[in-house]
């Protein structure tokens, strides 16, 4: 968990602003939920490994001594969404499209781009099983990535029913599918040998057979046509192939079309997925910048009846790390706290300084008032060091004449204006500077 200094916050707000604008263009509406959920709401939704990463909150007051937990910090934004839909179904439209950008917490081991508190940027559609939903989510994510400045990225897609059929054909025990997929989901991180080792440790099969299965998953089933032939005798597998083919068809000719790629090894370890699953990856970067999929049964855990749903989550922290390392933020991203600094000549003139600052703000400028009557050279040095391009000088002569002298620090020029005209003059100068 980290502190965010002004430069960090500006970058975060820049990225969040772009993602919000893209999602709103697709008709998604904003939603927020509490940081804390009932523990029972979260348990059992993420698999055994996920349960271990939930930040539990101990009971309070007279129940504190029990050492028991009844609340927990939000683990993701999807389960709270399912709870909201079940709780407020009567107030929500039948087809509900929402985006949510808030922090989540996981008791995970910190690593590069992985933190215990981090923001997720979720976008979800509920109320339809049509593959148009998956197609629009992929298109929205592709547009967001492009708007952020990423040019070489790929949206990988697979299907949980297809994975089930493939694992069954490969000889994995059907009743241990969830364990098998949790390990397979680590393929990018621990490699084929690491996956085989974990499978063997869990007693999922003889090691040589597991090596052959991993190799088949990785190379022998690299295209959707390969997998279609492999699962031809399995009805669920065939239906999954048809679903994926339809998504590819729908995205042909859209911004996401050239980005979409089938990956038969994509697993995504969360246990609530029921259909297509997706991840977005950037060239020369290990791991993904986000992912998601269809989860048609999750709302039903709270409501008692299933509501189809599908979503995608972008990881803000990883995006920020990559964009910072690759110099992707615009040079114009404000690095200074103000456009103008009003200098203070003496304490007696402080009221005049505040009045001029107020007028400049009314003209749409960001204004910082230097609070102490230090030497003017020291004040100008402070403004220059903070990247503030203009200093407004308000001495006795200016106060008597109703004027203000504006110093342009970059051009090393200064000009005196009537106080009522200073704001417009500074804005014009800023426009000319670009």
N, C-alpha and C positions, 0 to 999 in steps of 0.2 A: 504494500500500500504506500502511495507516494504523495508528496506535496507537488502542486503544479504552480510554477512561477509564471509571471505575466506572459513571457514568450510561449511557454507551453500551452497556456490557456488560449492564446490567440490562435495557435495552430489547431487546437482541438475544435474551437468554435468555427474555424474555417472549414475543416473537414465535415463537421456535423451539419453546417449550413448547406454545403453542397449535397450531401446525402438526403437531407430533408427536402430540398427543392426537387430533386429527382423523384423521390417517392411520392410527393404531392402531385407531380405531373401525371402519375399513374392512378390518381384517385384514392390514395391511402390517407387515412385520417390519424391524427396523433392520439396516443393513449399513454397514461402513466399509472403505475401501481406502487404500493408501499415497498420500502426496502425489506420489510419483515413479513414473513408468511407463517402460518401455522406449520409446525414441523411435519405434521401428518399430510399436509398438502404437497410437500416436496418429496418425502420418502417414497421409494418404490417407483419413481418416475424416470430415474437415470441409470438404472442398473446398479450392481453391487459396488463397482468402483466409484460411481457418481455419489452414492449414498455416503461414502467415506469422506468425500470432499465438501460436504455441506457444513457450513458454519452454524453450529447449534447455539442457542441462547438459553442459559439456565433460568429456571423458574426464579421468581423474585419475591421479596418480602418474606413472609412467614414460610414460604415453600423453598427458600433458597438452600436450606440445609440438606434437602433431599438429593441435591446434585443432579437432578433430572432436568431435561430440556423440554420445552413445549413450543418454542418458537425457533425460527432460523432465518438467517439472511438469505435473500433471494439468490438462487443458484443460476438461474437463467431467466429469460423474459417469456419463454413459451408456456411453461406451466402456469405462471400467474395469469397469462392471457386466457388459458383454458378455464381457469377458475373464474375470471371476470365474465367470460361468455356464459358460463353456467349460472352465475349469480345474477347477471343483469340481462338475461336473454330477452326479456320483454321490452327492454329499452333499446336494443340493438337491431339493426336491419338484418334481414335474412341472409343477405350477402354482405359480410362485414370485412372491410379491408382496413387494416391498421398498421401504422409504424410506431415504434417505441425505441427511444434512445436513452438508456439509463444504465447506471452501474449495477454489476452483479458481483457476487463474492464466492470464491472457492478456496478451500483450505489446501491449496496445491503447492508444490515446490516451485518457487520462482525461478524463471530462466529468461533468456533473451526474448523479449516480446511477450512474456507470460507472467502475469501478476496475480496477486490474491484479490485485489479489487480492480475491476476493469469494466469498461463500457462496452455494451453490445448495441448494434444498430439493427434492429429487427424489422422485418416487413412480412406480414402474414395476410392470407385470404382465408376466410371461413365461409362455409355454406355450399360448396360445390365440389364435385369430384371431377369436373371437366379438366382435361389436360391443358386447356387455355390458362388455368391458374399457374401451373408450373412454368409455362412458356412466358407469361407476363413477369413472373418473379425473376426468371433468368434475364429477361430483357431489362428490367429495372436495375438489377445488379450490374449488368454490362454497361448501362448508361452511367451509373454512379461511378464505376471504376474509370471509365473514359473521362468523365468530368473531373475526376481527381488528378488526371494526368497519366494514368497507367495505359500503356500502349500494347504491351506484350503480356496478356493474361489469358487464362483458359478456364472455362466453366466445365468441370468434369461431372458426369452424371451416371448414375446406376439405379438399381431398383432393388428394394429389400426382398421382394418375392422372387426376383431373379437370382439373387444371392442364395436364398433358401434352396431353390431348385439346383443350383450349381453345387452347393455344399452336399446336398443329398446325393447327387450323382457322383461326387468325389468320395463318398463313403463316410462323411462325418455324421455322428449321431444326431438325429433330429431334435432330441430333447435337450441338447446342449448347444443349440444354435447360437443363443445369445453370447455364451462364453467364447465360442469360436469367432464371432464377429467382433467382439471387443478386442481380441488379439489382432485380428486381421486389420482393424482400423489403425493399428500402430505401424503398418508396413512402411510408410514413408519415414518414420522416425527410427525404427530399429532394424529395418531391412528384412530380407527373406529369411536369413539365418536366425535372426532374433524371433521372428514369428514362429518358425518351426520349433525353436527351443521352448517357447512359452506353451505352444500347443502340446508338445510332448510332456512338459511338466504338469499340465492339467489332465494328462491321460486321455487325450483325444485321439490317439492312434499310434501305431508303430512309426518310428522316426523316418525310415526310408519312404514309407507311403506318404507321410506328411510332407517330405521334401518334394516328392512328385506332385502332390496336390498343390503346393505353393507355387511350383514352377508352372503348372497348368493354368492356375489362376492368373499368374503374372504375364505369361507370354502366349500360351496356347489359346487363350480366350480373349484376345486383345481387341477384337471388333465385335460389334453387335451381331453380325452375321455368324461369326464363330460360335458365340454363346447360344444363338437361336438354334443352331444345329445340335449343340450339346444338350439342350434342355427340351428338345422337340417332343419328348414323350411325357413331359410334365405340364399339366394344364395351367398351373399357376405361373410357371416359367414362361410359357407361350404368351399368356395374357400380359405379363410384365414387358416382354419384348415388344408387343404391339403398342403398349402404352408409351414406351420410350421412342419407338418409331414415329408415333403421332406427335410427340413433343418436338422431335427433330424437324418434322414437316412444318409444324406451326411456326417454328423459329426461322425457317428458311426465308431469307430476304429481310430479316430484322437485324438490329445492331448486335444481337446475341448469336445469330446464326453462325458466323465464322468462328466464334469463341467456343461453341459447344463441342464437347468430345466425350465419347463413351469410355468409361474406365471400369472394367469388370472387377477390379480389386477394391474399388471405393466401397467402404463399409459404413462409416459413421457409427460410433459405438453406442449412442443413446438408444435405449430400448423402446422408445415410443414411436419410432418411425414405422410406417406401414406401406409405403409405396416408393415413388421416385425419391432419390437422395442426390444432393448436389454439393460441390465444393468449388471455390474459386481459388486458383493458383496463379502466381506471378512467376515469370521466367527467372531462373537463377536464384530462387528462394525456396528453401526447404519449408514444408508445411503449407497450410492454406491461410488465406486472409478472411475466410468465412465459409459458411456452409449451411445446409438446411435440408428440408425434405417434407414429404407428406406424413401427417400424423392424424389419421381419421378417427382414432379411438380415444385420444387423450381427453377431449372435452367430456366424453361419455363417462369417464371415471368420476367426474364431479356431478354430472347432470342426470345420469341414468339412461341417456339416449345419445347415440353417436352423432356428432356434427363433423362433417368432413373439413379438413384444414390442411394448409400447406404454408410453409414459411422459409425465410432465408435470413441468416444473421451475419452481418459483417463485423469483424473484430476491430474496433476503433484503435486499440493500443498497437496492434501489429501494423495496421495501416500507417499510424503516426511514425513508428520506428522506421519502417521502410521508406516513407516519403522523406523523413529527415536525413537518413543515410544517403539517399539518392539525390538530395538537393531538389526536391520536387515542389517545394513551396514557392509561391511567387515572390519576387524581390519587393513587390509593392505591399506585401503583407505588413501592416503597421508594426514597426518595431519601437516606436516612440509613444509616450503616453499622451501627447498633445500636438496640435498644429502650431500653437502660439503659446509663448510664456510671457506673462505680464510681470515685468520687473518691479521691485519695490525700492523706491529711493529712500524713504524714511517712514517711520511708523505712522506719522501724522497723515500720510497720503494713502494709507491702506484702504480707506473707504473708497477713494477715487479709483484705485486699482481694481477693487472688486466690482465697481460700477462699470468700468470699461470691459472687464472680463465678461460680465453679464451681457453686455451689448454684443460682444464678439460671439458668444455662444448662441445668441438669438439669430445670428447670421449663419449658424450651422457649423461653426468651428469648434474644435476641441481645445479647451483653454486651461492652462495650469497657471496659478498665481504663485509666484515665489513668496514665501511668507515672511522672510527675514530681510531687514535692511542691510544686507551685506554689500560689499563693494560691487559696483556694476560689472566689473571685469569678472569677478567670481561668479556672479549670476549668469552672465553670458556663457562662461565656460561650462557651467552646469547644464544649461540648455543644449549647448553643442554636444556635450557628452551623452545626453539622453536622446540625441537625434531629433530634437525639436527645431524645425527649420526657421521659425520667426520669433523675434523677441519684441514685445511692445514696451517702449520706454515712455514713462509718464513722469517727467520732472516738473518743477514749479512752473516753468514757462508754458509747457503743454497744458497743465491744469488750468492756468489763467486764460489761455487762448482757446480752450475746448478742443485741443488737438491731441494727437498721439503720434510718436515717431516709431516706425516699424523698421526693424533691422532684419535684413535677409542674410542669414548666416552663411549660406552656401555661396551667394554672389558677393558677399561682403559689401553690400550697399544698404543705404537706409533712406527712407522717405517719410515726410510728415504729412498726415492726413487729418481732416476733421474727424472727430471721434465717431460720428455717425456714418462715415464713409470708409473707415478702416477695414471693416470686415469684408466688404465687397472687393476692396483693393487686394487684400491678402488672398481671397479666393481666386481672383483673376491671376495673381502671381503663381499660385499653386497649380492652376490649370496649365499655364505656360511652361512650368517646370516639368509637367507630365506626371 
